[in-house]
Every structure is written in structure tokens, then in C-alpha cells.
């Protein structure tokens, strides 16, 4: 699994949705994308983080949701790679309460 930043554009008949998120993607999916510009199929983003409406990094996880989202490879507009969890390189002022709680639990 590798930490990534993804910009994903999903176009439907009457709507277009853009998603900007951080998360972990399997190396096999990343290699598939790197080998073939026309790669297709579904992939999962795990341990998802996103910038919320208050411009803060927030965990996409709660009591009911595990933080895993599915997208189509062909909808990726941009992808960047990171060595570690983006929560660790955002300033604390840029973190939502969920991300701050996660950091506190991780450093116990």
C-alpha cells in the first residue's frame, strides 16, 4: 500500500463530481496505472482523508464507515505519491478534530 493524493472526476448523465482525497492504494494498482495510460477497472482507496468544507484535513471514517472508497481507474485526473500518512505533514491548525484524535491515539 502506498499513500497517495488523488483528484478524481466522476461524470454521470446529469452530474459531475470531483473528489480530492488522500489515502492508501495497493502497489499493484499503482503499477497498473504506470504501465498503461488506458488502464481500466475499479480500485480501492483505504484509510481515506479529505479536505472538508472548512479546509481542514478530515478522516473519512466513523462508527459506520471504515474509510474505504471505490473508484474507477479511468476517472483519476491526478495522482501524487507520499512516503507517509499526510496527517503527519499537515500543520495541526490544518487538521479536523477527527485527525487530531487519530494523531493522539497513534502517539500514545
C-alpha positions as CSV (number, residue, x, y, z in Angstrom):
1,X,0.0,0.0,0.0
2,X,1.2,3.5,-0.8
3,X,0.0,6.8,0.4
4,X,-1.4,8.9,-2.5
5,X,-3.2,12.2,-3.2
6,X,-5.9,11.7,-5.8
7,X,-8.0,14.0,-7.9
8,X,-10.9,12.0,-9.3
9,X,-13.6,13.3,-11.7
10,X,-16.8,11.2,-12.0
11,X,-19.1,12.1,-14.8
12,X,-22.7,10.9,-14.8
13,X,-25.6,11.8,-17.0
14,X,-26.8,14.8,-15.1
15,X,-23.9,15.4,-12.7
16,X,-20.1,15.7,-12.4
17,X,-18.4,15.1,-9.1
18,X,-14.8,15.9,-8.3
19,X,-13.1,14.3,-5.3
20,X,-9.8,15.4,-3.8
21,X,-8.5,12.9,-1.3
22,X,-5.6,11.2,0.3
23,X,-5.4,7.5,1.0
24,X,-3.6,4.3,0.5
25,X,-3.7,2.4,-2.8
26,X,-2.4,-1.0,-3.5
27,X,1.0,-1.1,-5.3
28,X,-0.5,-3.5,-7.9
29,X,-3.0,-0.8,-8.9
30,X,-0.3,1.9,-9.0
31,X,1.9,-0.3,-11.2
32,X,-1.1,-1.0,-13.5
33,X,-1.6,2.8,-13.9
34,X,2.1,3.4,-14.5
35,X,2.3,0.7,-17.2
36,X,-0.8,1.6,-19.1
37,X,-2.3,5.1,-19.7
38,X,-5.5,3.4,-20.7
39,X,-5.8,1.2,-17.6
40,X,-9.4,0.5,-16.5
41,X,-11.1,-1.1,-13.6
42,X,-12.2,-0.5,-10.0
43,X,-9.7,0.2,-7.3
44,X,-10.0,1.0,-3.6
45,X,-8.7,3.9,-1.6
46,X,-8.2,2.9,2.0
47,X,-7.6,5.0,5.2
48,X,-9.1,7.9,3.3
49,X,-8.5,11.5,4.3
50,X,-10.1,14.5,2.6
51,X,-10.2,18.3,2.8
52,X,-13.6,19.2,4.3
53,X,-15.7,22.3,3.8
54,X,-13.7,24.2,6.5
55,X,-10.5,23.5,4.5
56,X,-9.3,21.0,7.2
57,X,-7.9,17.5,6.7
58,X,-10.5,15.1,8.0
59,X,-10.6,11.3,8.3
60,X,-13.3,9.6,6.1
61,X,-14.2,7.2,8.9
62,X,-16.8,7.0,11.7
63,X,-18.8,4.4,13.6
64,X,-20.4,3.1,10.4
65,X,-17.8,3.7,7.8
66,X,-14.3,2.1,7.6
67,X,-12.8,4.8,5.4
68,X,-12.5,2.7,2.2
69,X,-13.9,4.1,-1.1
70,X,-14.1,2.6,-4.5
71,X,-13.4,4.4,-7.8
72,X,-12.7,3.7,-11.4
73,X,-9.1,4.0,-12.6
74,X,-10.1,5.9,-15.7
75,X,-11.6,8.6,-13.5
76,X,-8.2,9.6,-12.0
77,X,-7.2,13.1,-13.1
78,X,-4.1,13.4,-11.0
79,X,-2.1,11.2,-8.6
80,X,0.8,12.0,-6.3
81,X,2.7,9.7,-4.1
82,X,3.8,10.1,-0.4
83,X,6.1,8.2,1.9
84,X,3.8,8.6,4.9
85,X,0.4,9.4,6.2
86,X,-0.5,13.0,5.2
87,X,-1.8,13.7,8.7
88,X,1.9,13.7,9.7
89,X,2.9,16.6,7.4
90,X,-0.1,18.9,7.8
91,X,0.2,21.6,10.4
92,X,-2.0,20.9,13.4
93,X,-4.1,24.1,12.5
94,X,-5.0,22.4,9.2
95,X,-6.4,19.2,10.9
96,X,-10.0,18.4,11.7
97,X,-10.9,17.1,15.2
98,X,-11.0,13.6,13.8
99,X,-7.5,13.8,12.5
100,X,-6.2,15.3,15.8
101,X,-7.8,12.4,17.8
102,X,-6.2,9.9,15.4
103,X,-2.8,11.6,15.9
104,X,-3.2,11.5,19.7
105,X,-4.2,7.8,19.6
106,X,-1.3,6.9,17.3
107,X,1.3,8.6,19.5
108,X,0.2,7.0,22.8
